[in-house]
Amino acid sequence: MQDARCTKAQRRVPLPAGLVPLLTQREIETYYGVSSWTINQWRRAGMPDEPFAGRGRRYDLAKCQAWHEASAA
């Protein structure tokens, strides 16, 4: 049982093997160093986004990288 006085950092647990978190649009913008306009243009051109029940879009970084490699070729 966890102590209620633990900090948030102490309560973190590692992700199970093979589980990769989805990135928000702001995180994918930061990763590529581009604006939201660029991300929207890429999405219209076919960059994949993932179904998400909440607001906004989520992106699988591996799929986005594969899309960029394929579109660059």
C-alpha positions, 0 to 999 in steps of 0.5 A, a space after each residue: 500500500 502506498 503512503 499518502 504522503 508520497 510525492 507525485 514523482 515517487 508514485 510514478 511507475 514504469 510503462 509495461 514493455 511495448 506500451 508507448 504513450 501518445 503525444 499531444 499536438 503541442 508535444 509533437 510540435 515541440 518534438 519537430 520544432 514546428 507550429 500548429 499550422 505545420 502539424 495541421 498541414 502534415 495531418 491533411 497530407 496524411 500524417 496519422 493521428 490516433 483515435 482519442 476519446 478526449 479533446 484534441 488529437 494524439 499522435 504515435 511518434 513511431 507512426 509519424 516518423 515512419 510517415 515522414 520517412 515515407 513522404 521524404 522518399 
